[in-house]
Amino acid sequence: MPNPISHETRRRWAPVAVCLLMILALLALPTGYEDAQLYQEAERCSARVLEVDNSTILDTGLVRSGEQRCTVELLNGAFRGRTVTAVNLLNGSLEQDKLFAVGDRALVVVSHDGGEITNVTMSDHDRLGWEAVMAALFAVFLLLFAGPGGLRAILSFVVTVLAIWKVLIPLYLRGADPVWLGLALTLGLTVLIIALVYGFDRRCAAAVSGSFLGIAVTAALGLFFTRKLQIHGAVMAYSESLLYSGYQHLDLTRIFMASIFLGASGAVMDLSVDITSAVWEVVQKRPDLRWREVMASGFAVGRAAMGTMTTTLLFAYSGGYVALLMVFMAQGTPISHILNYKYVAAELVHTILGSFGLVSVAPFTAFCAAVLSTRRRSQGRQGQSLEPGLE
């Protein structure tokens, strides 16, 4: 007769099953925006560039304007196999404009009427193939290095992406409160992601408790300082385009506030798991320690980790603004002026308040982990070791 599945096995693999079910459910969940008006009477497809005509492009220094005409072969969709002429409009922006060469694979928008093509516009380069290669290489490396842990990491990544795209973004567009929705989604993902690391046990409870208390501190400070610094949510990239697309009812400032703790939640979870694992290791080696002594060990680990984790946030947020900082220096802009610019203040809010969350999550997690790790089972003889699966 086969042995029943052990409690330890169920505890470890239950989060994986929950995560797989969530991924399937989210994949099937419609966003409600699949039939957006922008692309009706048009089809997006891939095309291969066969010829280019740059004769109507006007070069003025670094700025290019005019249009590039490309002869392309449509590779998929209703008009697959057709060879058509597509137009690539140049707006004089190095950031937004793109030029195509013979052999390039491109994304095009085919406008049609009654089965006849009326216009073809070059949208951008088709990067999906190489993006898939990049993602596959990362997944293979993660699986080779981390084994089952790598699989859990991939599952947590996929479910987070799907939850943001299928739940958070559509509900934001429908006018849901960004702060409360963001907190609810962050809590749910925090429980699932940390459970994938530990399973559903006391370590998970300790790390989740510490993480969410740190995130709550970041959220509260974000609400306060965003108002005090008079930062409007329009500081976020493309936010004004969202308003002009028919979503004037959205509160961009509260969306910005939610982005503060959403952006810091990953680092907060990371530090919380580090402290929880260290505390449990201490208790495993020295089960005779009192919870206050265990908490002191957790504080020591947290203090050592916070120095690098706060710098991690600084690099993460400031890495995309190197060109802007170079402009400030090249123009001789005083530091006092730089710090008063709204978009600079917004990045300071992200960085400093995210670091607040990291500073607070360390003592919170150390306390929760110390209390939960030193609790004995209610049954069994005096001094029995920790709950099953932790010995």
C-alpha positions in Angstrom: 0.0 0.0 0.0 1.6 3.3 -1.0 2.5 5.8 1.7 0.3 8.8 2.0 1.7 12.2 1.1 3.6 13.6 4.1 2.6 16.8 5.8 6.0 18.3 4.8 5.4 17.5 1.1 2.0 19.0 1.1 3.2 22.1 2.9 6.0 22.7 0.4 4.1 22.0 -2.8 0.7 23.5 -1.9 1.9 27.0 -2.8 3.1 25.7 -6.2 -0.3 24.3 -6.9 -2.0 27.5 -5.8 0.4 29.5 -8.0 -0.3 27.3 -11.1 -4.1 27.6 -10.6 -3.7 31.4 -10.3 -1.6 31.6 -13.5 -4.3 29.6 -15.4 -7.1 31.7 -14.0 -5.3 34.9 -14.8 -4.5 33.8 -18.3 -8.2 33.1 -18.9 -9.3 36.4 -17.3 -10.1 39.1 -19.8 -8.9 42.6 -19.1 -12.0 44.1 -20.7 -9.9 46.3 -23.0 -9.2 43.7 -25.8 -11.5 45.6 -28.1 -10.0 49.1 -27.6 -11.2 51.6 -30.3 -7.7 52.5 -31.3 -7.1 49.4 -33.4 -10.5 48.7 -34.8 -10.5 48.4 -38.6 -6.8 47.7 -38.4 -4.6 44.7 -38.0 -1.2 44.5 -36.3 1.2 42.0 -37.8 4.9 41.2 -38.4 6.6 42.1 -41.7 10.0 41.7 -43.3 11.5 44.8 -44.9 12.5 44.2 -48.5 13.4 47.7 -49.7 13.7 51.1 -48.2 13.4 54.6 -49.7 15.1 57.4 -47.7 14.8 60.1 -50.3 12.2 62.1 -48.5 14.0 62.2 -45.1 15.3 65.6 -44.1 18.5 65.7 -42.0 19.0 68.8 -39.9 22.0 68.0 -37.6 20.9 65.3 -35.2 17.2 65.8 -36.1 15.6 63.7 -38.8 12.1 64.5 -40.2 9.9 63.5 -43.1 9.1 59.9 -43.9 10.8 56.7 -44.8 9.0 54.4 -47.3 9.5 50.7 -46.9 8.5 47.8 -49.1 7.5 45.0 -46.8 6.2 41.4 -46.9 3.5 40.7 -44.4 4.3 37.6 -42.5 1.1 36.8 -40.6 -2.5 37.9 -40.3 -5.3 38.0 -42.8 -3.0 39.5 -45.5 -0.1 37.1 -45.0 2.2 36.9 -48.0 1.2 40.3 -49.5 3.9 42.8 -50.5 3.0 46.3 -49.7 4.5 49.8 -49.3 4.5 51.0 -45.7 5.2 54.5 -44.3 7.5 55.3 -41.4 6.8 58.8 -40.1 9.7 60.6 -38.5 8.9 63.3 -35.9 12.4 64.7 -35.2 12.7 62.8 -31.9 15.7 60.5 -31.3 13.8 58.9 -28.5 10.7 58.0 -30.5 11.8 57.7 -34.1 13.2 54.6 -35.7 14.8 53.8 -39.0 14.5 50.4 -40.8 17.0 48.6 -43.0 16.6 45.9 -45.6 16.2 42.5 -43.8 14.7 44.0 -40.6 11.7 42.4 -39.0 9.1 45.0 -38.1 5.7 45.5 -36.6 3.2 47.2 -38.9 -0.4 48.4 -38.6 -2.5 47.4 -41.6 -5.6 49.5 -42.1 -8.2 47.9 -44.3 -11.7 48.4 -45.6 -13.8 45.4 -46.9 -10.8 43.2 -47.3 -8.7 45.8 -49.2 -5.6 47.4 -47.7 -5.9 51.2 -47.4 -2.8 52.1 -45.5 0.2 50.4 -43.9 2.2 52.2 -41.1 5.5 51.1 -39.7 5.1 50.7 -35.9 8.4 49.5 -34.6 11.0 46.8 -34.8 9.7 43.3 -34.0 11.7 42.4 -30.9 9.6 39.5 -29.6 11.9 36.8 -31.0 15.1 38.0 -29.2 13.1 39.0 -26.1 11.9 35.3 -25.9 15.5 34.1 -26.4 16.6 36.4 -23.5 13.8 35.2 -21.2 14.5 31.5 -22.1 18.2 31.9 -21.3 17.4 33.4 -18.0 14.9 30.7 -17.2 17.4 27.9 -18.1 20.2 29.5 -16.1 17.9 29.9 -13.1 16.8 26.3 -13.3 20.3 25.0 -13.7 21.6 27.0 -10.8 18.7 26.8 -8.3 16.8 23.7 -9.3 13.3 23.5 -7.8 13.9 26.9 -6.2 14.4 28.3 -9.7 11.1 26.9 -10.8 9.4 28.6 -7.9 11.1 31.9 -8.7 9.9 31.6 -12.3 6.3 30.9 -11.1 6.4 33.9 -8.8 7.6 36.1 -11.6 4.9 34.9 -14.0 2.1 35.3 -11.5 3.3 38.8 -10.5 3.4 39.9 -14.2 -0.1 38.5 -14.8 -1.6 39.9 -11.7 -0.3 43.4 -12.5 -1.5 43.2 -16.2 -4.8 41.4 -15.7 -5.9 42.8 -12.3 -4.1 46.0 -11.2 -4.0 47.9 -14.5 -7.6 47.2 -15.6 -9.0 48.1 -12.2 -6.9 51.3 -12.1 -8.4 52.2 -15.5 -11.9 51.6 -14.1 -11.3 54.1 -11.3 -10.5 51.8 -8.3 -8.6 53.4 -5.5 -5.0 52.9 -6.4 -3.6 52.9 -2.8 -6.0 50.4 -1.3 -6.0 48.2 -4.4 -2.2 48.3 -4.5 -2.0 47.3 -0.9 -4.4 44.4 -1.3 -2.6 43.1 -4.4 0.8 43.5 -2.8 -0.3 41.6 0.3 -1.8 38.8 -1.8 1.4 38.5 -3.9 3.6 38.8 -0.8 1.9 35.8 0.8 2.1 33.7 -2.4 5.7 34.6 -3.3 7.1 34.0 0.2 5.0 30.8 0.5 6.8 29.6 -2.6 10.0 29.9 -0.7 9.0 28.4 2.6 5.6 26.7 2.1 2.7 27.6 4.3 4.3 27.6 7.7 5.5 29.9 10.5 8.4 31.2 8.5 6.0 32.3 5.8 3.8 34.0 8.5 6.8 35.8 10.0 8.3 37.0 6.7 4.8 38.1 5.4 4.1 40.0 8.6 7.4 41.8 8.6 7.1 42.6 4.8 3.6 44.0 5.0 4.3 46.1 8.1 7.3 47.6 6.2 5.2 48.2 3.1 2.5 49.8 5.2 5.0 52.2 6.7 6.2 53.1 3.1 2.6 53.7 2.0 1.7 55.9 5.0 4.9 58.0 4.5 4.2 58.2 0.7 0.8 59.6 1.3 2.1 62.2 3.7 5.2 63.4 1.8 3.6 63.4 -1.7 1.2 66.0 -0.4 3.8 68.0 1.5 6.2 68.1 -1.5 3.2 69.0 -3.8 4.0 66.3 -6.3 1.4 65.7 -8.9 1.0 62.3 -10.4 1.5 63.7 -13.9 5.2 63.5 -13.2 4.9 59.8 -14.2 5.9 59.1 -17.8 2.9 59.0 -20.3 0.4 59.9 -17.6 -0.8 63.0 -19.5 -1.4 60.8 -22.5 -3.6 58.6 -20.4 -5.7 61.6 -19.4 -6.1 62.7 -23.0 -7.2 59.2 -24.0 -10.5 59.6 -22.2 -9.5 58.8 -18.6 -9.7 62.3 -17.0 -11.4 60.7 -14.0 -8.2 59.0 -12.9 -6.4 60.3 -9.8 -2.8 60.3 -11.0 -1.5 61.5 -7.7 -2.8 58.5 -5.8 -1.5 56.2 -8.6 1.9 57.8 -8.0 1.5 57.2 -4.2 0.8 53.6 -4.9 3.8 53.2 -7.1 6.0 54.2 -4.2 5.3 51.1 -2.1 4.8 48.9 -5.1 8.3 49.7 -6.3 9.8 49.0 -2.9 7.9 45.8 -2.2 10.3 43.5 -3.9 13.3 44.7 -1.9 11.2 44.6 1.3 10.3 41.0 0.7 13.9 40.2 -0.1 15.2 41.6 3.2 12.3 40.0 5.2 13.1 36.6 3.8 16.8 37.0 4.6 16.2 37.9 8.2 13.6 35.2 8.7 15.9 32.5 7.3 18.8 33.7 9.5 16.6 33.8 12.6 15.3 30.2 11.9 18.8 29.0 11.4 19.8 30.4 14.8 16.9 28.8 16.5 17.6 25.5 14.8 21.2 25.5 16.1 20.3 26.9 19.5 16.7 26.0 20.4 17.3 27.0 24.0 17.5 30.7 23.2 14.8 33.0 24.4 12.8 35.1 21.9 14.5 38.3 22.9 18.0 36.8 22.2 16.7 35.5 18.9 15.3 38.9 18.0 18.7 40.5 18.8 20.3 38.2 16.3 17.6 39.2 13.7 18.4 42.9 14.4 22.1 42.2 13.8 21.4 40.6 10.4 19.0 43.4 9.5 21.6 46.1 10.3 24.2 44.3 8.1 21.8 44.0 5.2 20.2 47.4 5.2 23.4 49.2 4.2 23.5 47.5 0.8 19.7 47.2 0.3 19.1 51.0 0.5 21.9 51.5 -2.0 20.2 48.9 -4.2 17.1 51.1 -4.4 19.2 54.1 -5.2 20.8 52.4 -8.1 17.5 50.9 -9.3 15.7 54.3 -9.4 18.5 56.5 -10.5 20.0 54.3 -13.2 17.5 55.5 -15.8 18.3 59.2 -15.1 22.0 59.3 -15.9 21.4 61.3 -19.0 19.3 63.8 -17.1 22.0 64.2 -14.5 24.5 64.8 -17.3 22.3 67.6 -18.7 22.2 69.2 -15.3 26.0 69.1 -14.9 26.6 70.2 -18.5 24.4 73.3 -17.9 25.9 74.1 -14.5 22.5 73.8 -12.7 22.9 74.4 -9.0 22.1 71.5 -6.7 19.5 73.5 -4.9 17.6 74.0 -8.1 18.0 70.3 -9.1 16.5 69.1 -5.8 13.5 71.5 -6.3 12.5 70.1 -9.7 9.3 68.1 -9.4 10.6 65.0 -11.2 13.7 65.0 -9.1 11.7 65.3 -5.9 9.5 62.4 -7.2 12.5 60.2 -7.5 13.8 61.2 -4.1 10.4 60.2 -2.7 10.7 56.8 -4.4 14.2 56.2 -3.1 14.1 57.6 0.4 10.6 56.3 1.3 11.5 52.9 -0.2 14.5 52.9 2.1 12.2 53.8 5.0 10.3 50.6 4.2 13.6 48.6 4.3 14.7 50.2 7.6 11.3 49.4 9.2 11.0 45.9 7.8 14.1 44.7 9.6 12.9 45.2 13.2 9.4 44.1 12.3 10.6 40.9 10.7 13.1 40.2 13.5 10.4 40.5 16.1 7.8 38.4 14.2 10.3 35.7 13.4 11.7 35.6 16.9 8.3 35.2 18.5 7.0 32.6 15.9 10.3 30.6 15.8 10.5 30.1 19.6 6.9 29.0 20.1 6.7 25.3 21.0 4.0 23.0 19.8 1.1 22.8 22.1 1.3 19.0 22.2 4.3 16.9 23.1 6.7 16.8 26.0 8.4 19.9 27.5 11.3 21.2 25.4 10.3 19.4 22.2 11.9 20.9 19.1 10.2 23.1 16.6 7.2 22.2 14.4 7.6 19.4 11.8 9.7 20.4 8.9 11.9 22.8 10.8 14.1 20.4 12.7 
